[in-house]
Amino acid sequence: MRIGLPTVTLVLAPSVCLAAASQPVEITAQKVWGNANTQVRATGKVTVKFKDVTITGDNALYDREKGILRVWGNVTVTEPPARLKCSNIVYNLKTKKAVLEKVEGWLSSTDRIKAQRVERLNEKEWIAYDGEYTPCSHSCPDWSVTAKEFKVLLGESFQGKWVAFRVKEVPILVSPYLSGPLKRKRSSGLLFPRFGYVNKDGFIYKQPLYIVLGRSADLTVTFEKRTRNGKGLEANFRYVLGKENRGELDYYQIVKKERKDWKLNFSHYYFPSDYLYGSAKASVVSSRNYYTSSTSFNVEEETQLYSKSDVTGSKLWEHAILNVNAVYLRYLNGAADTIYQKLPNVNFYLMDTPIPKTPFTFNLDSEVTYFYRKAGGSSYRLNATPAVRYSRNFGVVKESALLSYLFTSYQHGGSRHLWKFTNSLRTNRFYPLGNYALSVNPELLFTYVESKDQSNLPLFDTTDRIPGEKSLSVSVTNYLYGPKGRIARGSLSTTFNMYSQSWQSVKGDLELSPLKWLSLRETVQFSPQEGRVEFSNTYTSVSLFGVNLWSNYYYQSIPEGLRYLRWGTSVPLGRYLTFSYSQRYDLKLSQDREKEYALTVNRGCWSGVLSYRWLKTYDNTIKYQIMLRINLVKLGSYGYKLSGERNP
């Protein structure tokens, strides 16, 4: 310490009993006095540094023996990611716990706080009293919550008691309890309610209740009320049996005057290592009516034919893999009695293993499947396919030949024996073209499958009928590279059937990005025998000055004869707002099939979308939906949905 200098720096080395023993405490101030071994005081432009912590203020008191630091008067605290201002802070350098008074600032990049008192429990967990919380970075936050007491888990969740939800500082909702996504054990209580509207059911109110069931399980029960017709109940049970062992059970029912519909989902995952994996999933619905009773606008769900439950296990060794899978399909039209179920399917695959003192490798693909159905016809099938592979290089050309033998045995129905042989020749040529480069990758593949009559065998799935084959396939894939990366990719492939002495479909695929703002993709499949295009998919995208325009032409001759044109655009309407539009036009029937308009907002701390969707099904029923969905960071999504339909 040098007398007469306007600023004095005192470096204190704490004893080894302190948590910060490896780092000194550096105090800079206009005046510093005291005993460096016990207690030090400082006044006037005080700056305290410890590890990655910097605290400034008017006054400071540091008790070296207790490891307690107090700073008061115009205090600023910087401890990444926290940046706070307060009137007073008491900081325990041993435990890193702290108490701050009259606090305002950022706990992290997504956690902004203002409170009379804040307690820091550890590096991630904070408790605030008589305060306001928001993840918004704007000077006047779009939304915030105030509470007598709330807890913040940095970057993850928020939880408070007697909370007022505010929009632009205006309170609009008061709740005795409010919580965001729960990522660790939390206390039981009411969660934020959900609201919605569907024209056939009226307003929908959902009130979730969160219940802690010990350290490794929790239950969320949601009560649902529809003003016009119906009420609902959902129970979601989650449990954790270890780091690699967890599951979830969800039950949801809708009760209306005319019926009750329900759905049950169960999933369990076991993943102890990269070499062992297991899962069990079950999905059951009361009937297809469930999907029409729910508020879904998902056409695939509403036309779903069956629910699926399965159990899967996989074990991997250095040169082998074992897979076990059991699948049960429950057809919603009552056809499950006549559908075969795989209970189970066991597959063992031995990867290519060198045969000592030879240029060959050996592999084995085998499986046993037990097929079951209530209507009868249950049986097992056993497949075993040993194979020998031979690979060699002729300069830049690589040849790979595989000879395999398929043996199938049925519990009832006999057996089959089939020889298979494939031989491939492939190479890669790279041609520099100044600032560009071209990669050419041709391949020639010969395939032979022994032709035998299999009509006497039982029929469980498509693998019970393997047709004979003798074919030659030719393909080439080219890549064009520029100074900034890949510009284009193109491929062409076809197959010659030696039995019918004819060329099969020719398929071409092209991806082209000649400019940063232009993208083209084309896929075409042509039948030489019929002299027509079987499939075509053309996509074009142009993006300039933030505006994106795209179009898509799709054609499929078999089986439905689909032919439609889709196009759309997205246009920014300022910094936070985007408008998008898309349309699908059926060229075969010369009529619109689908339109969608959407306004999307992204303000960082919240995002939302207002959309209108119009859909005409193939029986000409028109379905429409207006949806407003808002996602609040750490508090979840909330929506309003108006949907309906009208007949032609």
ZAGUVO-491028 format. One record per residue (C-alpha): x, y, z. Coordinates in nm, 3 decimals, always signed. Layout:
BEGIN
[[X; Y; Z]]
...
***
This chain:
BEGIN
[[+0.000; +0.000; +0.000]]
[[+0.146; +0.333; -0.106]]
[[+0.026; +0.642; +0.083]]
[[-0.070; +0.938; -0.132]]
[[-0.199; +0.744; -0.432]]
[[-0.566; +0.806; -0.509]]
[[-0.632; +0.431; -0.548]]
[[-0.501; +0.151; -0.329]]
[[-0.491; -0.220; -0.421]]
[[-0.478; -0.486; -0.152]]
[[-0.435; -0.852; -0.248]]
[[-0.537; -1.100; +0.019]]
[[-0.447; -1.468; -0.007]]
[[-0.712; -1.668; +0.186]]
[[-0.605; -1.963; +0.394]]
[[-0.648; -2.316; +0.261]]
[[-0.967; -2.365; +0.457]]
[[-1.149; -2.123; +0.226]]
[[-1.333; -2.243; -0.081]]
[[-1.134; -1.994; -0.286]]
[[-0.796; -2.098; -0.154]]
[[-0.643; -2.126; -0.500]]
[[-0.752; -1.775; -0.594]]
[[-0.679; -1.443; -0.418]]
[[-0.933; -1.177; -0.329]]
[[-0.837; -0.847; -0.488]]
[[-0.982; -0.526; -0.340]]
[[-0.930; -0.191; -0.513]]
[[-1.061; +0.131; -0.349]]
[[-0.979; +0.494; -0.268]]
[[-0.926; +0.391; +0.094]]
[[-0.847; +0.049; +0.240]]
[[-0.766; -0.029; +0.605]]
[[-0.773; -0.312; +0.855]]
[[-0.584; -0.633; +0.924]]
[[-0.519; -0.840; +0.612]]
[[-0.524; -1.160; +0.822]]
[[-0.864; -1.097; +0.985]]
[[-1.083; -0.818; +0.851]]
[[-1.048; -0.547; +0.586]]
[[-1.268; -0.242; +0.513]]
[[-1.275; -0.030; +0.198]]
[[-1.457; +0.286; +0.086]]
[[-1.478; +0.493; -0.232]]
[[-1.503; +0.331; -0.575]]
[[-1.460; -0.019; -0.436]]
[[-1.390; -0.308; -0.675]]
[[-1.367; -0.664; -0.545]]
[[-1.250; -0.948; -0.770]]
[[-1.256; -1.316; -0.686]]
[[-1.224; -1.588; -0.952]]
[[-1.478; -1.487; -1.220]]
[[-1.671; -1.258; -0.982]]
[[-1.646; -0.878; -0.998]]
[[-1.836; -0.663; -0.744]]
[[-1.826; -0.283; -0.733]]
[[-1.982; -0.044; -0.480]]
[[-1.929; +0.246; -0.241]]
[[-1.824; +0.038; +0.063]]
[[-1.694; -0.311; +0.137]]
[[-1.620; -0.530; +0.438]]
[[-1.427; -0.856; +0.400]]
[[-1.401; -1.105; +0.688]]
[[-1.113; -1.329; +0.584]]
[[-1.161; -1.585; +0.863]]
[[-1.532; -1.644; +0.788]]
[[-1.498; -1.595; +0.411]]
[[-1.782; -1.340; +0.415]]
[[-1.782; -1.038; +0.184]]
[[-2.031; -0.751; +0.217]]
[[-2.056; -0.467; -0.035]]
[[-2.313; -0.184; -0.009]]
[[-2.404; +0.138; -0.185]]
[[-2.459; +0.140; -0.566]]
[[-2.354; -0.222; -0.599]]
[[-2.303; -0.401; -0.931]]
[[-2.235; -0.774; -0.946]]
[[-2.090; -0.951; -1.248]]
[[-2.061; -1.327; -1.227]]
[[-2.129; -1.473; -1.572]]
[[-2.400; -1.523; -1.670]]
[[-2.539; -1.297; -1.393]]
[[-2.528; -0.914; -1.425]]
[[-2.704; -0.744; -1.133]]
[[-2.741; -0.409; -0.958]]
[[-2.843; -0.390; -0.594]]
[[-2.814; -0.180; -0.279]]
[[-2.639; -0.444; -0.069]]
[[-2.486; -0.790; -0.112]]
[[-2.356; -1.043; +0.138]]
[[-2.148; -1.309; -0.039]]
[[-2.010; -1.629; +0.118]]
[[-1.690; -1.707; -0.073]]
[[-1.678; -2.058; +0.074]]
[[-2.027; -2.177; -0.027]]
[[-2.091; -1.921; -0.308]]
[[-2.428; -1.847; -0.147]]
[[-2.537; -1.483; -0.148]]
[[-2.811; -1.249; -0.030]]
[[-2.891; -0.933; -0.231]]
[[-3.131; -0.649; -0.150]]
[[-3.321; -0.418; -0.388]]
[[-3.200; -0.615; -0.690]]
[[-3.244; -0.555; -1.064]]
[[-3.072; -0.716; -1.362]]
[[-3.004; -1.046; -1.537]]
[[-2.948; -1.384; -1.372]]
[[-2.876; -1.524; -1.720]]
[[-2.935; -1.429; -2.082]]
[[-3.297; -1.552; -2.046]]
[[-3.371; -1.468; -1.680]]
[[-3.435; -1.104; -1.592]]
[[-3.532; -1.016; -1.236]]
[[-3.634; -0.726; -1.011]]
[[-3.696; -0.792; -0.641]]
[[-3.669; -0.652; -0.290]]
[[-3.457; -0.948; -0.181]]
[[-3.284; -1.231; -0.365]]
[[-3.112; -1.540; -0.223]]
[[-2.867; -1.740; -0.429]]
[[-2.868; -2.106; -0.320]]
[[-2.616; -2.235; -0.576]]
[[-2.487; -2.152; -0.924]]
[[-2.824; -2.234; -1.089]]
[[-3.092; -2.187; -0.824]]
[[-3.220; -1.848; -0.698]]
[[-3.512; -1.744; -0.475]]
[[-3.666; -1.394; -0.496]]
[[-3.911; -1.215; -0.268]]
[[-4.157; -0.939; -0.363]]
[[-4.028; -0.932; -0.717]]
[[-4.086; -0.944; -1.091]]
[[-3.949; -1.200; -1.335]]
[[-3.933; -1.205; -1.717]]
[[-3.719; -1.360; -1.991]]
[[-3.785; -1.056; -2.218]]
[[-3.488; -0.839; -2.310]]
[[-3.699; -0.534; -2.402]]
[[-3.691; -0.229; -2.173]]
[[-4.067; -0.261; -2.131]]
[[-4.112; -0.640; -2.122]]
[[-4.390; -0.791; -2.333]]
[[-4.483; -1.012; -2.040]]
[[-4.370; -1.070; -1.685]]
[[-4.483; -1.230; -1.361]]
[[-4.480; -1.081; -1.014]]
[[-4.496; -1.284; -0.695]]
[[-4.444; -1.268; -0.321]]
[[-4.194; -1.550; -0.360]]
[[-4.059; -1.736; -0.661]]
[[-3.777; -1.969; -0.755]]
[[-3.574; -1.958; -1.077]]
[[-3.369; -2.248; -1.215]]
[[-3.141; -2.074; -1.463]]
[[-3.218; -2.154; -1.826]]
[[-3.477; -2.417; -1.730]]
[[-3.785; -2.328; -1.527]]
[[-3.973; -2.085; -1.307]]
[[-4.197; -2.148; -1.008]]
[[-4.387; -1.900; -0.793]]
[[-4.657; -1.859; -0.527]]
[[-4.941; -1.605; -0.553]]
[[-4.837; -1.495; -0.898]]
[[-4.978; -1.216; -1.114]]
[[-4.925; -1.257; -1.487]]
[[-4.870; -0.918; -1.656]]
[[-4.873; -0.804; -2.018]]
[[-4.689; -0.473; -2.072]]
[[-4.697; -0.420; -1.691]]
[[-5.078; -0.466; -1.681]]
[[-5.194; -0.756; -1.455]]
[[-5.440; -0.981; -1.640]]
[[-5.438; -1.304; -1.436]]
[[-5.371; -1.402; -1.075]]
[[-5.292; -1.760; -0.969]]
[[-5.201; -1.909; -0.629]]
[[-4.931; -2.111; -0.803]]
[[-4.749; -2.091; -1.135]]
[[-4.473; -2.305; -1.280]]
[[-4.296; -2.359; -1.609]]
[[-4.141; -2.682; -1.746]]
[[-4.026; -2.903; -1.460]]
[[-3.678; -3.046; -1.506]]
[[-3.606; -3.147; -1.148]]
[[-3.798; -3.239; -0.838]]
[[-4.045; -2.962; -0.761]]
[[-4.318; -2.901; -0.505]]
[[-4.679; -3.005; -0.567]]
[[-4.936; -2.747; -0.671]]
[[-5.149; -2.599; -0.946]]
[[-4.986; -2.521; -1.280]]
[[-5.084; -2.243; -1.518]]
[[-5.430; -2.311; -1.671]]
[[-5.482; -2.362; -2.047]]
[[-5.760; -2.211; -2.257]]
[[-5.902; -2.288; -2.600]]
[[-6.212; -2.282; -2.817]]
[[-6.360; -2.531; -3.065]]
[[-6.686; -2.440; -3.235]]
[[-6.854; -2.778; -3.175]]
[[-6.747; -2.795; -2.809]]
[[-6.730; -2.430; -2.704]]
[[-6.468; -2.285; -2.474]]
[[-6.220; -2.532; -2.329]]
[[-6.062; -2.480; -1.988]]
[[-5.781; -2.707; -1.866]]
[[-5.642; -2.691; -1.513]]
[[-5.327; -2.900; -1.446]]
[[-5.232; -3.017; -1.097]]
[[-4.872; -3.127; -1.039]]
[[-4.807; -3.389; -0.768]]
[[-4.460; -3.495; -0.650]]
[[-4.434; -3.870; -0.583]]
[[-4.092; -3.891; -0.423]]
[[-3.751; -3.824; -0.575]]
[[-3.802; -4.027; -0.893]]
[[-4.166; -3.991; -0.995]]
[[-4.435; -3.730; -1.049]]
[[-4.795; -3.711; -1.163]]
[[-4.974; -3.435; -1.354]]
[[-5.354; -3.452; -1.347]]
[[-5.540; -3.217; -1.584]]
[[-5.910; -3.142; -1.542]]
[[-6.084; -3.028; -1.861]]
[[-6.422; -2.860; -1.907]]
[[-6.598; -2.784; -2.236]]
[[-6.884; -2.535; -2.216]]
[[-7.107; -2.692; -2.483]]
[[-7.058; -3.063; -2.455]]
[[-6.818; -3.272; -2.258]]
[[-6.547; -3.284; -1.998]]
[[-6.207; -3.443; -1.996]]
[[-5.946; -3.587; -1.764]]
[[-5.579; -3.654; -1.829]]
[[-5.323; -3.821; -1.605]]
[[-4.954; -3.818; -1.693]]
[[-4.726; -4.032; -1.473]]
[[-4.347; -4.011; -1.513]]
[[-4.085; -4.216; -1.332]]
[[-3.707; -4.260; -1.332]]
[[-3.551; -4.585; -1.210]]
[[-3.196; -4.476; -1.286]]
[[-2.988; -4.283; -1.536]]
[[-3.061; -4.543; -1.803]]
[[-3.409; -4.655; -1.697]]
[[-3.720; -4.435; -1.723]]
[[-4.077; -4.433; -1.849]]
[[-4.406; -4.250; -1.886]]
[[-4.775; -4.341; -1.875]]
[[-5.045; -4.110; -2.011]]
[[-5.423; -4.156; -2.003]]
[[-5.669; -3.910; -2.156]]
[[-6.047; -3.941; -2.172]]
[[-6.325; -3.724; -2.314]]
[[-6.676; -3.775; -2.178]]
[[-6.969; -3.645; -2.383]]
[[-7.343; -3.696; -2.364]]
[[-7.344; -3.961; -2.634]]
[[-7.021; -4.153; -2.552]]
[[-6.686; -4.169; -2.375]]
[[-6.362; -4.182; -2.576]]
[[-6.017; -4.247; -2.434]]
[[-5.655; -4.309; -2.526]]
[[-5.375; -4.478; -2.331]]
[[-5.004; -4.438; -2.410]]
[[-4.717; -4.609; -2.229]]
[[-4.345; -4.594; -2.298]]
[[-4.040; -4.725; -2.114]]
[[-3.675; -4.691; -2.215]]
[[-3.371; -4.885; -2.098]]
[[-3.038; -4.757; -2.235]]
[[-2.744; -4.858; -2.013]]
[[-2.480; -4.824; -2.288]]
[[-2.421; -4.778; -2.660]]
[[-2.420; -5.159; -2.688]]
[[-2.750; -5.236; -2.516]]
[[-3.093; -5.080; -2.570]]
[[-3.449; -5.168; -2.486]]
[[-3.790; -5.004; -2.512]]
[[-4.155; -5.085; -2.464]]
[[-4.440; -4.882; -2.613]]
[[-4.813; -4.929; -2.600]]
[[-5.089; -4.724; -2.761]]
[[-5.457; -4.808; -2.724]]
[[-5.766; -4.604; -2.811]]
[[-6.130; -4.684; -2.739]]
[[-6.228; -4.645; -3.105]]
[[-6.169; -4.431; -3.411]]
[[-6.421; -4.185; -3.263]]
[[-6.149; -4.069; -3.024]]
[[-5.972; -3.878; -3.302]]
[[-6.289; -3.695; -3.401]]
[[-6.363; -3.609; -3.036]]
[[-6.015; -3.465; -2.983]]
[[-5.916; -3.120; -3.106]]
[[-5.661; -3.254; -3.354]]
[[-5.657; -3.126; -3.713]]
[[-5.420; -3.405; -3.816]]
[[-5.561; -3.585; -4.121]]
[[-5.330; -3.884; -4.067]]
[[-5.463; -3.932; -3.714]]
[[-5.825; -3.898; -3.818]]
[[-5.781; -4.165; -4.088]]
[[-5.559; -4.391; -3.878]]
[[-5.635; -4.762; -3.930]]
[[-5.476; -4.910; -3.618]]
[[-5.296; -4.847; -3.291]]
[[-4.955; -5.004; -3.239]]
[[-4.780; -5.154; -2.938]]
[[-4.430; -5.301; -2.946]]
[[-4.137; -5.416; -2.735]]
[[-3.784; -5.379; -2.871]]
[[-3.444; -5.488; -2.744]]
[[-3.101; -5.467; -2.906]]
[[-2.760; -5.597; -2.801]]
[[-2.441; -5.517; -2.995]]
[[-2.109; -5.700; -2.986]]
[[-1.792; -5.636; -3.184]]
[[-1.899; -5.855; -3.478]]
[[-2.266; -5.935; -3.406]]
[[-2.599; -5.781; -3.319]]
[[-2.914; -5.928; -3.163]]
[[-3.254; -5.761; -3.210]]
[[-3.579; -5.871; -3.045]]
[[-3.907; -5.710; -3.143]]
[[-4.271; -5.790; -3.065]]
[[-4.545; -5.596; -3.245]]
[[-4.918; -5.592; -3.183]]
[[-5.151; -5.399; -3.413]]
[[-5.505; -5.321; -3.300]]
[[-5.713; -5.232; -3.603]]
[[-5.978; -4.973; -3.527]]
[[-6.228; -5.132; -3.768]]
[[-6.229; -5.458; -3.569]]
[[-6.007; -5.650; -3.813]]
[[-5.741; -5.740; -3.554]]
[[-5.872; -6.099; -3.527]]
[[-5.764; -6.172; -3.884]]
[[-5.432; -5.979; -3.879]]
[[-5.109; -6.158; -3.798]]
[[-4.909; -6.020; -3.506]]
[[-4.533; -6.071; -3.462]]
[[-4.495; -6.200; -3.107]]
[[-4.198; -6.191; -3.121]]
[[-3.942; -6.147; -3.399]]
[[-3.582; -6.237; -3.305]]
[[-3.300; -6.141; -3.541]]
[[-2.932; -6.234; -3.503]]
[[-2.680; -6.093; -3.748]]
[[-2.315; -6.190; -3.758]]
[[-2.120; -5.918; -3.939]]
[[-1.848; -5.981; -4.194]]
[[-1.583; -6.187; -4.014]]
[[-1.253; -6.276; -4.186]]
[[-1.199; -6.644; -4.258]]
[[-0.839; -6.722; -4.149]]
[[-0.582; -6.759; -4.427]]
[[-0.834; -6.676; -4.702]]
[[-0.946; -6.357; -4.884]]
[[-1.307; -6.428; -4.781]]
[[-1.535; -6.307; -4.502]]
[[-1.835; -6.485; -4.354]]
[[-2.166; -6.336; -4.233]]
[[-2.494; -6.478; -4.113]]
[[-2.839; -6.321; -4.111]]
[[-3.099; -6.521; -3.920]]
[[-3.441; -6.465; -3.767]]
[[-3.726; -6.651; -3.609]]
[[-4.076; -6.502; -3.598]]
[[-4.386; -6.629; -3.424]]
[[-4.703; -6.513; -3.600]]
[[-5.027; -6.502; -3.407]]
[[-5.387; -6.402; -3.470]]
[[-5.708; -6.469; -3.281]]
[[-5.876; -6.619; -3.587]]
[[-5.615; -6.894; -3.608]]
[[-5.327; -6.973; -3.840]]
[[-5.058; -6.913; -3.579]]
[[-4.715; -7.053; -3.660]]
[[-4.345; -6.974; -3.657]]
[[-4.101; -6.909; -3.942]]
[[-3.725; -6.954; -3.925]]
[[-3.488; -6.788; -4.174]]
[[-3.113; -6.849; -4.191]]
[[-2.895; -6.687; -4.457]]
[[-2.523; -6.772; -4.435]]
[[-2.309; -6.580; -4.687]]
[[-1.951; -6.555; -4.807]]
[[-1.812; -6.225; -4.937]]
[[-1.506; -6.167; -5.155]]
[[-1.365; -5.819; -5.213]]
[[-1.065; -5.700; -5.413]]
[[-0.934; -5.392; -5.593]]
[[-0.833; -5.364; -5.958]]
[[-0.650; -5.033; -5.952]]
[[-0.922; -4.770; -5.894]]
[[-1.205; -5.024; -5.935]]
[[-1.337; -5.215; -5.634]]
[[-1.518; -5.547; -5.680]]
[[-1.735; -5.706; -5.411]]
[[-1.907; -6.043; -5.460]]
[[-2.153; -6.202; -5.217]]
[[-2.283; -6.560; -5.237]]
[[-2.563; -6.647; -4.991]]
[[-2.802; -6.932; -4.926]]
[[-3.150; -6.874; -4.780]]
[[-3.303; -7.156; -4.580]]
[[-3.659; -7.113; -4.448]]
[[-3.845; -7.353; -4.222]]
[[-4.212; -7.324; -4.125]]
[[-4.380; -7.492; -3.832]]
[[-4.661; -7.585; -4.069]]
[[-4.607; -7.573; -4.444]]
[[-4.266; -7.714; -4.530]]
[[-3.947; -7.527; -4.617]]
[[-3.763; -7.352; -4.902]]
[[-3.403; -7.318; -5.026]]
[[-3.285; -7.026; -5.240]]
[[-2.942; -6.929; -5.371]]
[[-2.857; -6.560; -5.405]]
[[-2.557; -6.396; -5.567]]
[[-2.458; -6.031; -5.611]]
[[-2.148; -5.880; -5.766]]
[[-2.073; -5.507; -5.773]]
[[-1.805; -5.301; -5.947]]
[[-1.762; -4.939; -5.835]]
[[-1.506; -4.664; -5.861]]
[[-1.456; -4.298; -5.785]]
[[-1.289; -4.048; -6.016]]
[[-1.204; -3.691; -5.913]]
[[-1.138; -3.425; -6.179]]
[[-1.007; -3.078; -6.083]]
[[-1.154; -2.803; -6.304]]
[[-0.975; -2.485; -6.198]]
[[-1.174; -2.342; -5.906]]
[[-1.420; -2.627; -5.944]]
[[-1.405; -3.005; -5.910]]
[[-1.610; -3.297; -6.043]]
[[-1.654; -3.631; -5.865]]
[[-1.784; -3.923; -6.076]]
[[-1.904; -4.241; -5.898]]
[[-2.028; -4.517; -6.135]]
[[-2.146; -4.862; -6.017]]
[[-2.239; -5.184; -6.198]]
[[-2.437; -5.446; -6.001]]
[[-2.535; -5.798; -6.104]]
[[-2.807; -5.972; -5.897]]
[[-2.922; -6.333; -5.914]]
[[-3.196; -6.495; -5.704]]
[[-3.289; -6.856; -5.772]]
[[-3.641; -6.891; -5.914]]
[[-3.862; -7.148; -5.741]]
[[-4.232; -7.215; -5.696]]
[[-4.330; -7.108; -5.339]]
[[-4.709; -7.126; -5.370]]
[[-4.730; -7.412; -5.119]]
[[-4.580; -7.199; -4.840]]
[[-4.791; -7.015; -4.581]]
[[-4.831; -6.640; -4.630]]
[[-4.755; -6.418; -4.330]]
[[-4.591; -6.113; -4.491]]
[[-4.417; -6.002; -4.811]]
[[-4.098; -6.203; -4.739]]
[[-4.289; -6.528; -4.783]]
[[-4.289; -6.472; -5.159]]
[[-3.941; -6.401; -5.299]]
[[-3.946; -6.384; -5.680]]
[[-3.660; -6.508; -5.892]]
[[-3.429; -6.242; -6.031]]
[[-3.149; -6.207; -6.282]]
[[-3.073; -5.842; -6.342]]
[[-2.799; -5.593; -6.421]]
[[-2.820; -5.249; -6.257]]
[[-2.625; -4.947; -6.376]]
[[-2.597; -4.623; -6.179]]
[[-2.376; -4.317; -6.169]]
[[-2.370; -4.034; -5.915]]
[[-2.185; -3.710; -5.987]]
[[-2.093; -3.420; -5.756]]
[[-1.986; -3.072; -5.864]]
[[-1.795; -2.860; -5.610]]
[[-1.717; -2.490; -5.619]]
[[-1.499; -2.259; -5.408]]
[[-1.769; -2.242; -5.139]]
[[-1.882; -2.603; -5.134]]
[[-2.109; -2.838; -5.327]]
[[-2.300; -2.683; -5.618]]
[[-2.479; -2.982; -5.764]]
[[-2.550; -3.351; -5.723]]
[[-2.692; -3.570; -5.996]]
[[-2.765; -3.942; -6.019]]
[[-2.903; -4.175; -6.286]]
[[-2.990; -4.542; -6.241]]
[[-3.171; -4.822; -6.424]]
[[-3.200; -5.202; -6.423]]
[[-3.208; -5.457; -6.705]]
[[-3.420; -5.767; -6.635]]
[[-3.260; -6.064; -6.806]]
[[-3.571; -6.282; -6.762]]
[[-3.801; -6.044; -6.949]]
[[-3.516; -5.901; -7.165]]
[[-3.632; -5.547; -7.084]]
[[-3.514; -5.234; -6.907]]
[[-3.696; -5.146; -6.586]]
[[-3.769; -4.794; -6.466]]
[[-3.504; -4.528; -6.520]]
[[-3.466; -4.296; -6.220]]
[[-3.295; -3.959; -6.226]]
[[-3.228; -3.726; -5.935]]
[[-3.083; -3.373; -5.946]]
[[-3.003; -3.114; -5.677]]
[[-2.872; -2.780; -5.799]]
[[-2.774; -2.464; -5.608]]
[[-2.595; -2.245; -5.866]]
[[-2.653; -1.931; -5.658]]
[[-2.691; -1.871; -5.287]]
[[-3.051; -1.757; -5.333]]
[[-3.160; -2.026; -5.581]]
[[-3.225; -2.394; -5.515]]
[[-3.359; -2.658; -5.757]]
[[-3.447; -3.025; -5.697]]
[[-3.585; -3.276; -5.948]]
[[-3.668; -3.645; -5.922]]
[[-3.806; -3.836; -6.223]]
[[-3.885; -4.204; -6.273]]
[[-3.954; -4.319; -6.631]]
[[-4.083; -4.656; -6.755]]
[[-3.925; -4.756; -7.093]]
[[-4.174; -5.044; -7.129]]
[[-4.481; -4.821; -7.103]]
[[-4.312; -4.514; -7.249]]
[[-4.436; -4.281; -6.973]]
[[-4.327; -4.099; -6.660]]
[[-4.426; -4.293; -6.347]]
[[-4.320; -4.038; -6.090]]
[[-4.202; -3.677; -6.089]]
[[-4.126; -3.434; -5.808]]
[[-3.998; -3.085; -5.894]]
[[-3.910; -2.826; -5.630]]
[[-3.785; -2.469; -5.682]]
[[-3.696; -2.214; -5.414]]
[[-3.590; -1.849; -5.451]]
[[-3.485; -1.635; -5.151]]
[[-3.409; -1.265; -5.202]]
[[-3.406; -0.982; -4.945]]
[[-3.566; -1.207; -4.685]]
[[-3.855; -1.307; -4.913]]
[[-3.885; -1.675; -4.998]]
[[-4.085; -1.808; -5.296]]
[[-4.120; -2.179; -5.363]]
[[-4.313; -2.415; -5.589]]
[[-4.355; -2.792; -5.603]]
[[-4.498; -3.006; -5.885]]
[[-4.582; -3.365; -5.789]]
[[-4.699; -3.647; -6.016]]
[[-4.755; -4.016; -5.941]]
[[-4.919; -4.244; -6.197]]
[[-4.959; -4.552; -5.977]]
[[-5.169; -4.625; -5.782]]
[[-5.382; -4.311; -5.740]]
[[-5.277; -4.107; -6.040]]
[[-5.195; -3.806; -5.823]]
[[-5.101; -3.478; -5.989]]
[[-5.090; -3.154; -5.797]]
[[-4.908; -2.822; -5.779]]
[[-4.807; -2.657; -5.452]]
[[-4.665; -2.310; -5.410]]
[[-4.610; -2.062; -5.133]]
[[-4.417; -1.770; -4.994]]
[[-4.291; -1.622; -4.668]]
[[-4.242; -1.246; -4.632]]
[[-4.089; -1.063; -4.335]]
[[-4.308; -0.777; -4.210]]
[[-4.054; -0.617; -3.983]]
[[-3.804; -0.744; -3.731]]
[[-4.036; -0.983; -3.547]]
[[-4.327; -1.058; -3.781]]
[[-4.347; -1.295; -4.081]]
[[-4.637; -1.368; -4.316]]
[[-4.656; -1.701; -4.500]]
[[-4.897; -1.850; -4.752]]
[[-4.920; -2.192; -4.917]]
[[-5.165; -2.358; -5.155]]
[[-5.211; -2.703; -5.306]]
[[-5.401; -2.735; -5.635]]
[[-5.521; -3.070; -5.770]]
[[-5.438; -3.069; -6.141]]
[[-5.619; -3.397; -6.201]]
[[-5.954; -3.269; -6.070]]
[[-5.887; -2.898; -6.144]]
[[-5.971; -2.777; -5.795]]
[[-5.805; -2.643; -5.481]]
[[-5.722; -2.896; -5.210]]
[[-5.554; -2.693; -4.938]]
[[-5.472; -2.334; -4.840]]
[[-5.299; -2.191; -4.538]]
[[-5.233; -1.834; -4.423]]
[[-5.015; -1.766; -4.121]]
[[-4.873; -1.474; -3.927]]
[[-4.574; -1.568; -3.711]]
[[-4.427; -1.353; -3.433]]
[[-4.097; -1.418; -3.257]]
[[-4.005; -1.173; -2.982]]
[[-3.746; -1.393; -2.813]]
[[-3.923; -1.430; -2.479]]
[[-4.239; -1.539; -2.660]]
[[-4.348; -1.651; -3.002]]
[[-4.686; -1.696; -3.160]]
[[-4.869; -1.794; -3.475]]
[[-5.213; -1.702; -3.606]]
[[-5.315; -1.929; -3.892]]
[[-5.611; -2.018; -4.108]]
[[-5.614; -2.356; -4.279]]
[[-5.865; -2.480; -4.534]]
[[-5.868; -2.841; -4.652]]
[[-6.088; -3.030; -4.899]]
[[-6.086; -3.408; -4.861]]
[[-6.137; -3.649; -5.147]]
[[-6.508; -3.685; -5.067]]
[[-6.522; -3.303; -5.109]]
[[-6.586; -3.242; -4.739]]
[[-6.440; -2.903; -4.646]]
[[-6.258; -2.877; -4.314]]
[[-6.133; -2.547; -4.177]]
[[-5.935; -2.435; -3.876]]
[[-5.839; -2.101; -3.723]]
[[-5.565; -2.135; -3.464]]
[[-5.388; -1.894; -3.233]]
[[-5.095; -2.038; -3.042]]
[[-4.862; -1.850; -2.809]]
[[-4.547; -1.997; -2.658]]
[[-4.412; -1.826; -2.347]]
[[-4.050; -1.911; -2.268]]
[[-4.038; -2.135; -1.959]]
[[-4.417; -2.123; -1.914]]
[[-4.530; -2.338; -2.209]]
[[-4.776; -2.304; -2.497]]
[[-5.134; -2.175; -2.490]]
[[-5.381; -2.174; -2.775]]
[[-5.719; -2.093; -2.918]]
[[-5.861; -2.319; -3.189]]
[[-6.177; -2.281; -3.398]]
[[-6.237; -2.575; -3.629]]
[[-6.528; -2.718; -3.821]]
[[-6.639; -2.880; -4.142]]
[[-6.916; -2.865; -4.395]]
[[-7.038; -3.116; -4.648]]
[[-7.053; -3.043; -5.022]]
***
